[in-house]
Amino acid sequence: MTPSPVPDRIPASQAAFLDDVGRVLRAWRAAPLLPAVTVGVGVVQLLSAVESPAVAGPAALVALLLIGWPCAERLWLLRLWTGRRLTAGEAARATLRCFGRMLVFALVVGLVLLVLLVPLGVVLASRADLSEDGTLTFAGGEPAWLGPYLFAVTVAGYAALTFVTPALAYSSRRVRDALRIGLRLLRVSWPRTLAYVLLPALVAAAGGALSYRGLDGVAVVATVAAAALLALGRGATAAYYLRNVPGAGPDGAVQLEAAPAYYPAPAGW
């Protein structure tokens, strides 16, 4: 096992969430296609959780095909922050290159969530009733604690994995190593990174909850807003990661260029 690139101590001054959000916004202004694609992918992911199978099915398929996009998104930010550009073809290549690692990561996360939701499934199964028209109902109505429980699980899971996806994009192609790096960074930087960890997690959980409203006007606007806020949070987290975890090559762990080498963060970070 290779040594972790995460330092043993990170100064509190390195956490500057609003400054990092500003860096993301400046990068978006330099490459408007990046936020457009990022928000579009985020909306598709949120739509994959709606109750309507006619919407959720196609959205889930598109989300699966684009599962490697988080790496391409972070690579695009790295390129912009180091004074370079990313073409549409390179973004597509990065998405394909990261498909395998992000699929494995999603399966690991799904397995952990499945374990966490087993007690919930047992309780709900004992109260569930499937009618002839396929409607699922619960004896005594849907439990009042169901929504808060799912919200809490989503927040906890998203928060715990805050730095794992940046690790897959910038430091390692192996999910096991990325988990080790991301969780260690979370441990040594906590609680100074509270904004990086908690705010995106709350937005993700709220966006997931809103998706169950259906597709009325309020839900559509809220879904787009949630996707945009999530993208800002992910970008700020990427900036913090690059500033504090050394060793990212010109293309991080995506390595579109032939000779990966250390590429320092922009001056003034």
C-alpha positions in Angstrom: 0.0 0.0 0.0 1.4 3.4 -1.0 1.7 6.1 1.6 -1.2 8.5 1.8 -0.5 11.9 0.1 -2.7 13.6 2.7 -0.5 15.6 5.2 -0.8 14.9 8.9 -2.0 18.4 9.7 -3.7 21.0 7.6 -3.8 24.6 8.8 -7.2 26.1 9.5 -6.4 29.0 7.1 -6.6 26.5 4.2 -10.3 26.2 4.6 -11.9 29.2 2.7 -15.2 27.9 1.3 -16.5 31.2 -0.1 -13.2 32.0 -1.7 -13.3 28.5 -3.4 -16.8 29.1 -4.6 -15.5 32.3 -6.2 -12.8 30.3 -7.9 -15.5 28.0 -9.3 -17.6 30.9 -10.6 -14.6 32.5 -12.3 -13.8 29.1 -13.9 -17.4 28.9 -15.1 -17.2 32.3 -16.6 -14.1 31.3 -18.5 -15.8 28.1 -19.8 -19.6 28.5 -19.8 -20.1 25.0 -21.3 -18.8 23.4 -18.0 -21.6 24.6 -15.7 -24.2 23.9 -18.5 -23.1 20.3 -18.8 -22.5 19.9 -15.0 -26.0 21.2 -14.1 -27.6 19.2 -16.9 -26.0 16.0 -15.6 -27.0 16.9 -12.1 -30.6 17.4 -13.1 -30.6 14.0 -14.9 -29.3 12.3 -11.7 -32.1 13.9 -9.6 -34.7 13.0 -12.1 -33.7 9.4 -11.9 -35.3 9.3 -8.4 -38.7 10.7 -9.4 -41.7 8.4 -8.9 -42.7 8.4 -12.5 -41.2 5.4 -14.3 -41.5 7.1 -17.6 -39.1 9.8 -16.4 -37.0 7.9 -13.9 -36.2 5.0 -16.3 -34.6 7.0 -19.1 -33.0 9.4 -16.7 -31.4 6.5 -14.8 -30.0 5.1 -18.1 -28.5 8.4 -19.1 -27.1 8.9 -15.6 -25.4 5.5 -15.8 -23.9 6.3 -19.2 -22.5 9.5 -17.7 -21.3 8.0 -14.4 -17.7 9.0 -15.2 -18.6 12.7 -15.7 -17.6 13.7 -12.1 -14.0 13.0 -13.0 -14.3 15.0 -16.3 -15.9 17.9 -14.4 -13.0 18.0 -11.9 -10.4 17.6 -14.6 -12.0 20.5 -16.5 -11.7 22.7 -13.3 -8.0 21.6 -12.9 -7.3 22.6 -16.5 -8.9 26.0 -16.0 -7.2 26.7 -12.7 -3.8 25.9 -14.3 -4.4 28.1 -17.3 -5.4 25.5 -19.8 -8.5 24.4 -21.6 -10.4 21.2 -22.1 -12.0 20.4 -25.4 -15.4 18.6 -25.7 -13.6 15.6 -27.1 -11.3 15.4 -24.1 -14.2 15.8 -21.7 -15.9 12.8 -23.5 -12.7 10.8 -23.3 -12.3 11.6 -19.6 -15.9 10.5 -18.9 -15.3 7.2 -20.7 -11.9 6.7 -19.0 -13.4 7.1 -15.5 -16.5 4.9 -16.2 -15.0 1.8 -14.6 -13.8 3.4 -11.4 -16.9 5.4 -10.9 -19.1 2.4 -11.5 -17.1 0.4 -8.9 -17.4 3.4 -6.5 -21.2 3.5 -7.1 -21.5 -0.2 -6.4 -19.6 0.1 -3.1 -21.7 3.1 -2.0 -24.8 1.2 -3.0 -23.8 -1.8 -1.0 -23.2 0.3 2.1 -26.5 2.1 1.7 -28.2 -1.3 1.3 -26.8 -2.4 4.6 -28.0 0.8 6.3 -31.4 0.4 4.8 -32.0 -3.2 5.7 -33.6 -2.4 9.1 -35.8 0.1 7.3 -36.8 -2.5 4.7 -37.7 -5.0 7.4 -40.0 -2.6 9.2 -41.7 -1.3 6.0 -42.2 -4.8 4.7 -44.1 -5.8 7.8 -46.5 -2.9 7.1 -46.7 -2.8 3.3 -49.6 -3.9 1.2 -49.5 -4.1 -2.6 -52.9 -3.4 -4.2 -54.2 -5.0 -7.5 -53.3 -1.9 -9.4 -49.7 -2.0 -8.2 -50.0 0.8 -5.6 -47.9 0.3 -2.5 -49.5 1.4 0.7 -48.6 1.0 4.4 -50.8 0.0 7.3 -51.6 3.2 9.2 -50.1 5.3 6.4 -46.5 6.0 5.5 -44.4 6.2 8.6 -43.8 9.8 9.7 -40.1 9.0 10.4 -39.5 7.6 6.8 -38.6 11.0 5.2 -36.3 12.2 8.0 -34.6 8.8 8.1 -33.8 8.8 4.4 -32.7 12.4 4.6 -30.3 11.7 7.5 -28.8 8.7 5.6 -28.3 10.7 2.5 -26.6 13.6 4.4 -24.4 11.2 6.3 -23.4 9.3 3.2 -22.7 12.3 1.0 -20.8 14.0 3.8 -18.6 11.0 4.5 -17.6 10.7 0.9 -17.0 14.4 0.2 -13.3 14.0 -0.7 -13.4 10.5 -2.2 -14.6 11.6 -5.7 -11.8 14.3 -5.9 -9.4 11.6 -4.9 -10.6 9.4 -7.8 -10.2 12.3 -10.2 -6.9 13.7 -8.9 -4.9 11.0 -7.0 -5.8 7.4 -7.7 -7.7 5.3 -10.2 -8.3 2.7 -7.5 -11.5 3.0 -5.4 -9.8 1.5 -2.3 -7.0 4.1 -2.4 -9.4 6.9 -3.1 -11.6 5.9 -0.1 -8.5 5.8 2.1 -7.3 9.2 0.9 -10.7 10.9 1.0 -11.6 9.6 4.5 -8.2 10.6 5.8 -8.5 14.1 4.4 -12.0 14.4 6.0 -10.5 13.2 9.4 -7.5 15.5 9.5 -9.4 18.6 8.2 -12.5 18.3 10.4 -14.3 20.4 11.6 -12.6 23.2 9.6 -14.1 21.8 6.5 -17.7 21.8 7.8 -19.0 24.0 5.0 -17.4 21.9 2.3 -18.8 18.7 3.8 -22.2 19.7 5.2 -23.6 22.2 2.8 -23.4 20.1 -0.4 -24.7 17.1 1.6 -27.8 19.0 2.7 -28.4 20.3 -0.9 -28.1 16.7 -2.2 -30.5 15.4 0.4 -33.0 18.2 -0.2 -32.7 17.8 -4.0 -33.5 14.1 -3.6 -36.5 14.8 -1.4 -37.8 17.4 -3.9 -37.6 14.9 -6.8 -40.5 13.0 -5.3 -42.8 15.9 -5.8 -43.2 15.0 -9.5 -42.5 17.4 -12.3 -44.5 20.5 -11.5 -43.0 23.9 -12.1 -41.7 24.4 -8.5 -40.0 21.0 -8.6 -38.3 21.6 -11.9 -36.9 25.0 -10.8 -35.9 23.6 -7.4 -34.2 20.6 -9.2 -32.2 22.9 -11.4 -31.2 25.1 -8.5 -30.2 22.1 -6.4 -28.0 20.8 -9.3 -26.3 24.2 -9.7 -25.6 24.5 -5.9 -24.3 21.0 -5.8 -21.9 21.7 -8.7 -20.7 24.8 -6.9 -20.1 22.8 -3.7 -18.3 20.0 -5.6 -16.1 22.6 -7.3 -15.2 24.3 -4.0 -14.3 20.9 -2.6 -12.1 20.2 -5.6 -10.3 23.5 -5.0 -9.7 22.6 -1.4 -8.5 19.1 -2.3 -6.0 20.4 -4.8 -4.6 23.0 -2.4 -4.0 20.4 0.4 -3.3 17.1 -1.3 -0.1 17.4 -3.3 0.9 15.3 -6.3 -1.8 15.8 -8.9 -0.4 15.6 -12.4 -1.4 17.8 -15.3 -4.6 15.7 -15.6 -4.8 14.3 -12.1 -5.6 10.6 -12.1 -7.4 10.8 -15.5 -4.1 11.3 -17.3 -5.2 12.4 -20.8 -1.7 13.7 -21.4 1.2 11.4 -22.0 3.6 12.4 -19.1 1.9 12.9 -15.8 4.0 15.1 -13.4 3.4 17.2 -10.4 1.4 20.3 -11.4 1.4 22.9 -8.6 -1.7 24.8 -7.6 -2.0 28.4 -9.0 -0.1 31.0 -7.1 -2.1 32.7 -4.3 -4.1 29.7 -3.3 
